[in-house]
Amino acid sequence: EAAFNPLATRDLYFVATGSGGHYFARTLAEHNRNIAKYRKTLEGNP
């Protein structure tokens, strides 16, 4: 349903949180920080 009726947002990037959610970002720099957070999550859950 979300694909057919997306929310109006300026977020362009997303990455999984590792716990079932997502981090959203407007800039590539923010997105890269979110990737780093996700990778840290993976390190704690091999």
C-alpha angles and dihedrals in degrees: 000000000000090000090058095041108030121183117251103253140143093221110119104173134052137178132180118264093215092241100074099281137085139241114223126204139183098203136044090240091056090046092053090052089051090051089053090052090051092050090051088053090054092050089058093048110044 
